[in-house]
Amino acid sequence: MEDIISQIANAEATIARARSLKAKFATERCENPVEKEDLETFVSCLLEQPEVPIIGAGRGVAGAIIHKMFVNAQRLTESSDEAATLGPLEEDLKKSSLPEDRKVMSGTDFPPPAGREVILRTMVPRPAPYSKALPQRMYSVLTKDDFRLAGAFCSDTSFF
């Protein structure tokens, strides 16, 4: 009985995710059939895969929508932070400035990155040049206050 309940809960969560993504990416309101197909494919890939390439990057349909989401989220966090820290007079002055001026002042639409992540993957014969080429992986995270480094290395032990 518990398995059935958990399967129903998982199905409901997947349906809710699908509806949310379709609403955010406006797949039903897209008029261009090629763009609509691209968006539907992108949304279905988001539901099925952990990483999805964005066709056309920031200039594509999905990329433009994601960019708008980031800009809107940034504006919301900026406005709530400013409202909490500024007095009424300073807040009115900020609201009166044009959005173009604000964009020039900030330099970019996106917030600064919290950190940098580097993943190195390769196939190398180890420990000798005549060994079988096996997968090697090194992972590094750099943040303001932290540095992490992890590695997963394979060795051919057939002839040693």
Buried (B, 14 or more C-beta within 10 A) or exposed (E): EEEEEEEEEEEEEEEEEBEEBBEEBEBEEBEEEEBBEBBBBBBBEBEEEEEBEBBEEEEBBBBBBBBEEEEEEBEEEBEEEEEEEEEEEEBEEBEEEEEEEEEEEEEEEEEEEEEEEEEEEEEEEBEEEEBEEBEBEBBBBEEEEEEEEEEEEBBBEEEE
